[in-house]
Amino acid sequence: MASWARPRARVGVRCWFPRIILMRSIINYVRTASLSGIVVVALFWSFPAVAEAQKSASTLYKDAQSAEKRLHQSKSSLAKKSVWTSVAKLYRKVVLDHPRSGYSDDALYYEAEIYLEIFRRFDDRAALIRALDSYLLLANGYPASRWARKARLSRGKFFLEPLSDRKSASIALRKVVSLWPNASEAAEARRLLDNLSRPKPAASESFPKGVVGVRNIRHWSGSKREYTRVVIDLDKDVKYRQGQLENPNRIYFDLIGTRVTKALASKSFPVEGDFLKRIRVGQNKPGVVRVVLDFKRISEYNVFWLPDPYRLVVDISGRKPRPKTLVAEKTPRPAAPSRTTPTPRTTPTPGTDDTAALKLPPAPTRDGFSTARQLGLSVGRVLIDPGHGGHDPGTQSNRLQEKHLVLDISKRVAKLLEKDNFEVMMTRRSDVFIPLEERTAIANSKGADLFVSIHVNASRNSRPRGTETYFLNLTNDPDAAEVAARENATTTRRLSELNDLLQKVMNNSKITESRELATHVQNSMAGDLFSSPRDSRNRGVKKAPFYVLLGAQMPAVLVEVAYLSNRKDEALLASVAYRQKIAKSIAKGIRNYHETLGRTTTVTAPNARVGAPQ
Ligand SMILES: [Zn+2]
């Protein structure tokens, strides 16, 4: 437990089940529990001493919190299982004496956490069973509690591991999916269920407890760009050391507490391209697997990890980015434009027909001119990424699945852009699953100039509707974090754990350009789909840490086109005409962004809106 500080219980009107049901749950539990010690304890708790004057729920809850605080402040108490158990009992007392109070669900949640800690510290499996029961009591007795989802998801996870009870895990996880289909917990539950339903590969070797398996190495290299992404798949997160050695040139990663599978042991993967030669993996010494990347020349590499399932991602670039001083000499950085006096673009001389070739100067971004603009880079190759696919349906309603909707919209966007002479690639053109880290790897290795990931949104609440466009960044907005957690198939908590890491990775990413691209796409969608830009369905440009955008070497955005959890949006998404309308507006947004980069292009004069205030 990282901290003993507990948030205050939320007290107020809530959905509650009368004490009789709670008691029945306890009695049921007692019937099924095979551990006699727990039975005795549970029975004892069911009949509190009558003589004792009853304290209020808030007093009892505070008693439990203070006891827990004292426990965490005393080293000797921390080492005593009996002290931990006594704190758990104090939380349970809140529930038994005041089952209808707003404190009871919080008390059950913290009681469960105490038992989990007993399980971890004292390797006490009976305590784990107790924790799972507290979760069940909480979820059944207080279905409207803010803890109910977490409680059910946790049950599923602990049944999976360490209890290896696949049947109970499956029941618990399916309950999460059916009760809260659009919550991030449901996304995680689906992923776990999916792993459950897949037969274990024959090569899946089991290791002794405490030894983490290094299962697989995947890599993508590009001929268009000197880039390789290497992904190391592990059973769990581990500590690792990294270093660089010469003669021959190589970087290595030592994964601590790991063992390599027989299939992978002493394997070597040749890598196409000029700068990285091959990837080797082997058991360096007992408990340490070493992954070595042999290279000819290398300019930089970036390492980060992704959870659920745990994988270490190494991005390697061959060519050095052009130094900034050189750029400054060639094209001096213009002064940042004032917002009140927008820089007008040159007014075109219309051609004889309604099509004229225009040379547009680069339009400044909000932060002045970004590197892409200074270098006069253009957008030729666009990678469209339809979200999800295969065993990952994304969000779903009774009749529609995100994976099918976004594939359809993406294909339409691709067709429209191809008509405009863009070179378009797609991460998938059929209903197949592609891991998030592979999608970015495709974008980088194929040398895409833009990356656009297309998704359908969902909310626990059925009211929100409309579109929003994201670029990669950290966020304080809980709604944005919720969207990212769902798309990442992880939890918001995991997401916040990653913040420091993301900060490092994002220093290298094209945030300014990505925001600009997001703005163009969002404005275009808002203009085409809604009657007014002030329509509440125009949810604007937002930022959040999406794994699929992490490490992208080009402007990259993620579009949430509409809400499948809203009935009106769902009806719109079901219509081919509306999906075409969405596709048109996205393609137009990409085209508009492209035009601001200022390269010679053919623009239809009546639509060019040249010289309009920006
Ligand atoms: Zn999605």
Boltz pocket constraint, residues with backbone or C-beta under 6 A from the ligand:
constraints:
  - pocket:
      binder: B
      contacts: [[A, 387], [A, 388], [A, 394], [A, 395], [A, 402], [A, 454], [A, 455], [A, 456], [A, 487]]
      max_distance: 6.0
